[in-house]
Amino acid sequence: MFTVPGRSGRTSLALVAFAGAAILVAALVGVPAARERDSAVQRLHALRGTADDADMVVRLLRQATLEQAIPDPDAATHAAEVKTTQALLADALDRLAARAAAEPMLRPQVGAMVALAQSRRDDLARPGGGDPAARGRLVVAQGRANIHAARLAADELAGLAAQCEAAERATIEHQGDRIDLALMALAMALAALFGAAAIRQRAWRAGSGPLQQAATALDLARNDAPIGMGLLDRNLVFIAANPALAAMLGDPGGLTGRSIAEATPPAARGLLPVLRRALGGQGGDLVSGSRPEPVAGRTLEIPGLLPGAPSRHWFVGIRPIGLMSPYPAGLSITVVDMTDRLRAEAESAALMRELNHRVKNTFATVQSLAAQSLRGAEGDLGRFSDVFSGRLMALARSHDLQIAEGFQGADLADVAAAALQPFRARGQIAIDGVPAVTVRPGQAQALVMALHELGTNARRHGALSVPEGRVTLCWDHLPEADGIRLSWLERGGPILDGPPRRPGFGLRLLERALEHDLGAGAEVTLRFCRAGLSCEMRFQPIGAAALVPA
């Protein structure tokens, strides 16, 4: 416990005045900062999902083109599919328009996407004549150019949205620092008021010297404070320090009587420059004509206190003490360790973005699976239940796999095992491939769904429909060392007469959607040989440029 000898009525009055000034600073800084941060948070929430909605517009334009080019023979089903696609497209465009209204920078790209979507709807709405095949080729040709332009606009929109989000996050961080400064001012005001009360009660023990007077105020709240507080003299030697500051500086045994450079050299490298400026000197010497510079609140990166330890981020406030002479008698320092908070905020923001993206994609995928399964069931509810449940469980296995890997990609062997789990009970499937092949999350989901469709088809019509049938799934590096070749081969099943007369959802998935989902340059080849179905997929996984040929 620090004592203050001498009379100190004026010091008590000064502490009360200081507390009032600190409260005023907190009000002037904290309230506007809180309002601006809330506004930035709302703008950031409005911007999130822009890239996802832009991608959805491009996918829906592609889907609308395919539906018009290759219509379903059932006119009622085709009309329902077209109506659903148009409704989803309108909803996605409405969401983009709402974001553009809130952020003017996005308006040109959103306007371009709306114009492209309207142009595509107008092209598809024109009555067709002549040969249906020629009409389908014309629709696809026109749609390809329109979709390419929409893809470019979507990429530009995603880039602009990312820039806007970065600006809003910077605003939130800056205003958060100002709010922390306001809270710091309130804490200092509270300490000053307690100090003034203690000085008045112990006036007979009041001492002389501004450092001892400040030490009394600090002593009232220092032991239990969750932030580091200390006093240093003009030579940057600790007069007092609470346990929290001692723990931050890596010397829980005590700092009193030791210089900051001696007590904790790593932290001193980050703190000494601002401490010396606050004293009005450089390099430890007082400079004639220089003025003390209080540090109202600044975030500093402090090197790790132990070799190999990560750096820390401290929010530091420094004030001179005793300015009766040209230079202060010492400094008060307040430190808040912000490292864990900043890391938690970054992790939480990343998790929320990823969760939002995954949920939207999952809803869209489930909706598509339900629609396609219902169309393929041709009114048979029992068949619809079996088909849709199988596809839904495959999607669930894909999500389980990605969650286990933290949405950072998945090993191709694990993807194959998850996709074919329901079909391996009788030991008719052999899986073999080169190790350590990691695919992206989107590729993992696409492969699980594609392999599930191949397995379902094999169990109904192919090699898995008879006891003697066998299926081989293997993968290896392509000779040019820039990708992976994955092969599905069926043997021993019923003789095939060629492709099915009426392709179902699984065939459409393999022939039309899989190449897009596997990424740029992907190729998918289906062969309906008499001996059995084969499927070859070529694509680039994560780190494809570093692959070495087998």
N, C-alpha and C positions, 0 to 999 in steps of 0.2 A: 504494500500500500504506500503510495507516494504522499508526502506531507508538503504543505505550502507555508513556510514561515513568513511572518510579516503581515501587514495590512494590505488588503487587495480589493477594496470596494470598487475602485475604478475598473479593475480587471473583471469583476463580476458584472458590472454594467456593460462592459465591452462584449462579454460573452453573450449577454442577452441580446444586444444589438446584432451581434454576429448571427445568432440563431434566427432573428427576424429576417435578416438579409438572406440567409440560406433558405428559409421557407419561401421568401419572395422569388428567389432564383428557381426553386423547385417548381413553383406555380407557373412562372413565365416560360420555363423550358419544358417541363413535363407535360402540361396539358396540350399545347400545340403539337408536341411530338407524338403523343398518344393518338390524337385525331389524325395526323398525317399517316401514322403507321397503320391505323385501321383502314383508312382510305386505300393505302397501297395494298393491304391484304385483300380487300374486296376486288381491286383491279386485277391482282394476281390470280384470284379464284376465277374471275371472268375469263382470263386468258387461257387458263389450263384446259387442255382438251382440244385446242385449235388444230394442232397437227393431226390428232386422231379423227376429228370431223372432216378435215380436208382429205385424209386418206380414205375415209368412208365414202365421200362423194365420188372419188375416182373409182373405187370398187363398184359402187352402185351404177355408175355410168357404164362400166364394163359389163356388169350383169344385165343391164337393160339392153345393151347391144346384142348380147348372146341370146337373150330371150326373144328378141325380134328376128335375129338371123336364123335361129333354130327353134321355132315355136313348138310347144308341146302339142301333140296331135289332139289332145282333148281341149277344145276351145274354152270351156269354162275354167279349166285349171290354168290354161295360159293367161286368160284375162285376170284371174285372181293373182297370179304371180306378177304380172305387169303392174297391177294396182298396188300390190304390196311394195314393190321396188320403188314406184313413183312416190308413195307416201314416205318411205324411209329417206329417199333423196330430198324431198321437200323439208323434212324435219332437220336433216343435217345442214341444208342450206340456211334454214331459219336460225339455227344455232350460230352458224358462222356470221350471219348478218347481225345478230345481237352482239357478238364480240366486236365486229367492225364498228358498230355504233358506239361502243365504249372506248375503242382504241382507233383513232383516225389513221394510224400508220397501216392498218390492215385493210382499209377500204378498197384500194386499187386491186389487190389480189383477190379479195372476196368478190368484188364486182366482176372480175374476169371469170371466176369459177361459176358464178350465177349465170353469166352470159353463155358460157360454154354448155352448162347444163340445159339452159333453155333452147340453145341451138340443137342439142342432141335430141331433146324431146320433140322439137319441131320436125327434125329429120325423120324420127321414128313414127311420128303421127301422119306423115304424108301417105296417102293410099298408094300401094304398090300394084304394079301390073306386070304382065309378061311372065317370064319364067321365074318360079319361086326360087330356084337355086341361084339364078343371076341376081335376083333381088337380095338374097341373103349375102352374096359376096359383096354387093354394093354397100349394104348396111355395115358389114364388117370393115370394109375399106374406109368408109366415112367415119365410123366409130373409132378406128385406130388413130387417125389424125386428131380427132376431138379428144380422145382419152390421153394422148401424148401431151397435148396442150394443157389439159387439166392437171396432169401429173407435174408439169413444170410449174404451173401456178400454185399447186399444193406445196411443192418443195419451197418456193419463195415465201409462201404464207407461213410455213413452219419455221423458216429461218427468222422472219420478222417477229413471229410470236415468241421465239426463244430470246431474241434481243429485248423485246418488251418485258418478258418475265425476268431477265437478268437485271434490267433497270429497276423493276419494282422490288426485287429481292435486295438490291443495294440500298434502295430507299428504306425498306423495312429494317435492315441492319443498322443503317445510320440513325434512324429514329429510335431504335432500341437502345443504342449507345446514349442518346440524349435522355431517354427515360431513366437509364441506369444512373446517369449523372444527377438527375432530379432526385432519385431515391437516395443517392449518396449525400446530396445536400440536406435532405430531411434527416438522415442518420446523424450527420454532423451537427445539425441544429438541436436534435435531442440530446446529444452528448454535451453540447455547450450549455443547455438549460440545466441539466443535472449538475454540471460543473459549477455553474453560478450559484445554485442552491447550496452546494457543499461548501463553496468558499464563504458564503455569508454565514453559514452555521459554524464555521470554524475560523471566524475572523481573527481570533486571538492567536491562531497558529499560521496565519497567512504569511507567506514568505515573499522575498524579493526575487525578481527574475522571471521573465516570460516563459521560460522552458518549464520551470517547476509549477507555475500556474496551469499551463496546458496539460502537464502530467496529471494533475489532480482531476481535471475533467475527463481525461482518457481513462483513468483508473476505475471510474465508476462502472463503465460498461465493457471494459476491454476483455475480461476473462471469458465471458460467455458470448461475445460477438461472433457471428459467423463469417466476418470479414477480417482481414489483417489490418491492424492499426499499430503505428509506432511513431516515435519521436527521435529525431537525429539532431545533433548539435551542428555547429558550423563546419566541423571537420568530418561530417558524415559518420560520426560514431553514435551508436544507439544509446539514447537516454532511457528509453522504455520501449517495450514491444509486447503485444499480447500473444498468447499461445498460437493463435491462428496464423499470425505473420511469421512466427518462428518456424512453424511447420511448413509453410509455403517456401521459406528460404532454406529449408533442409537442415535446420539446426534446432530441433525441439528442446535441446538442453538450455537454451537461453541466448539472447543476443545482446543483452545490456553490457555496455563497456567495450564492445567490439565494433570495428568499422565494417561497413557493408562489404567492402572489397575483401576484407579478411574472412568474414563470416561465410560468404557465399559468392565466390568468384564468378560462376556461370551467370547467376542472376544479376551480379553487379554490372556485367557487360551491357545488359539491356537497360538498367536503371540509372547508372551513373550519369549519362549525358543529360537526362531530364532533371535529375537532382541538382547537378551543377548549374544548369540554367535557372532553376528555381532559386538558387542562392545568389545569382547575379555574377557567376564566375565561370571560368573554363579551366579544365585540367586541374582542378583543386585549388586554384589561386583566385582570389577576388580581383576583378578587373575594374580599374577606375573608370567611372562613367557608365558602366553597364547597370542594368536594372533587373531586379528579381522578376522571374516570369512564373507565376503560379500555373500549375497544371490542373485545370478544372476537371478533366476527365479524358483519358486517352487509353486506347487499347494497345498494349505492347506485346510483342512476341519475345518470350524469354527462353533462352536455350535450356535444354534438359540439364537438371542438376547432377545427374549421374551419366557416365559415359554410355552412349548409345540410347539414352532416354529421349523420348520425343519432346519437342518444344511445347511450351505452355502459352496460353493467351491470358494476360492479366489486364484488368481495367484499373487504372491507377489514378488517384487524385493526390496532389501535392500542394501544400500551402505553406508560405513562409510564416514564421512566428517571431514577434518582437521586432517591428520595423521602426522603433524609435531612433535607431542609428541608420546610416545609409544602407546597411546590409542587415539581413535577418540574423537573429541569434541562432536559428535552427529551422527545422522543417517538421511538419506533420505529414505522414504518409498513410494513405488508405488504399488497400489492395483487395480486389475481388477476382478470384480465379474463375474465368469465363470458359475455360477449355471444355469441360464436360457439357456445359450448356450449349455452346456453339456446335459441338459434335452431335449432340442429341437433336438440335434443331435441324441440322443438315440431314441426318439420318431419317428423321421424321418426315421432312419434306420429300426426300427421295422415295420413301416408302409409300406416302400418300399418292405421289404421281404414278408410281408403278401400279398400285392397287387400283386407282381410277382407270388406268389404261387397260389393265387385265379384266376388270369387271365389264367394261364396255365391250371389249372384244369377245368375252365369253357370252354375253347376252346376244350379240349379233350372230355368233357361231351357233348357239343353241336354237335361235329362231330359224336360221337357215336349215339346220339339221331337221327340225320338226317339219318345216314346209316340204323339204325334199323327201323325207320319209313318208309323209302323208300322201304325197303325189305317187310315190312308188308303190304304196300299199293298195291303191286302186279301190279304196273303200273298205278293205278288210282290216277291222280294228285290231284283231289279234295279231295279224302280221305287222301292222304299224307298231304295236306295243313292243314286239320282239326286236324289230329293226331299230326303232328309235332308242330303246333301252340299251342295245349293244353299242350304238354310236355314242350315246351319252356316257356310258361307262368308259369307252375308249378316251373320250375327251377328259373325263375325270382322272384316268390314269396318267394322261399327259400332264395335267395340272399338278398331280401329286409329285411327279418326277421333277417338274420345274421348281416347285416349292422346296423340295429337298436340296436342290442345287442353288437356291437363292436367286432364281431367274437370271443366272449368269451363263446359261448354256447347259448342255447335258451330253454325256458320253453316248456315242451311237449304239454301243452294245446295250446300254441300259434302255435306250429308246426302243430297240428291237424287242427286247424282253418284255417291256411294258405293253407294246402293241399286240404281241402275239400270245400273251399270257392265256387267254381263253381257249386257244387252239392247240396247245402243246401237251394236253393231258395224255394223248395216245402215243406220244413219241414219234410222230410222223414229220416233224419239222426239225431241220438241222440249221443252226445259226453259226456262222463263222466269218471273221473279218479281222482286218488289221487293228491293233489296239490304239488307244489314245487318240480317237477321233472325236472332237467336240463340235457339236452343232449348235447353232443359235436357238434361242427359245422359240421363235416363229417356225424355224425349220423342224424343231423337235415335235411341235404340235402337228405340223403338216405331215410328217413321216408317220407319226402314230396313227392318224386318221387314214392315211393311204394304206398302210400295212393292215389295218383293221379291215378295210374294204376288200383287200386282196384275200385275207384269211376268211372272211365271211363268204366271198364268192367261191373259194376253194372248198369250203365245207358244204356248200349247197350244190355246186355244179362241177367242181374240179377234183384235184388229187385227194383232198381230205374227205371226199364223200365216199370213198371206198377204203377198206382196210389196207390194201397193198399200195396205196398212193403215197408219194413222198413229196415234200417241199423243201427246197434249199434256199436259204437267204444268206448271201455273202456280200462283202464289200472289200475293195482294195483301192490303192492310189492309182490315179490315171497316169499313163506313161509320161505326160508332159508335166507332172508334179504340181498341178494347180487345182486339183479337185479330187473328188471321191466318186467311184462308180459302185452303186449298190444294185444287186441283181436278185430278182425273185424268179425261181424256176420250179415248175410243177411237172412231175413225171408219175406214170403209173395210174393216172386217173382215166375217166371216160375220154373217148376220142372227140376232138373238137372239129366242128365243120366250118369254123370261121368266126368272125365277130358276131355278137348277138344282133338280131334284127332290130331290136328296140333297146338302145342303151339306157341303163339305169343311172342312179345317182353316183354309184361307185365308179363307173366308167367315165362319166362326165368329170368327176373329181380328178381322176388320174390323167385324163386327156387334156383338160382345159385349165384347171385351177392349180394343180400341183407344181407345174413349172414356175408359175408366178410366186407361189409361196416359198419355194426353195431358193429364190433369189435370182439376180441377174446371171445370165449365161446357163441356167439350168436346162436340162433336156430330159424328157421322159419318153420312153419308147415301149409300146405294147406289141407283142407278137402272139397271134392266136394260131399256134402250130397244132397239127393234129395230135402230137404227143403230149401237149399240155401248154398252158398259158405261161408266158414269160414277160417280165417287166424289168427294164433297165432304167435307172435314174442316175444322172450325172449332175453334180452340183459342187459348190465351194463351201466347205464348213468354216468354222472360226479358225483363223490362222492358216488358211489354205496356202498362202505364199511360202510358208515355212515348211510345207510337207516335203518329204523325201520319197521318191518312188520306191515301191517294194521290190 
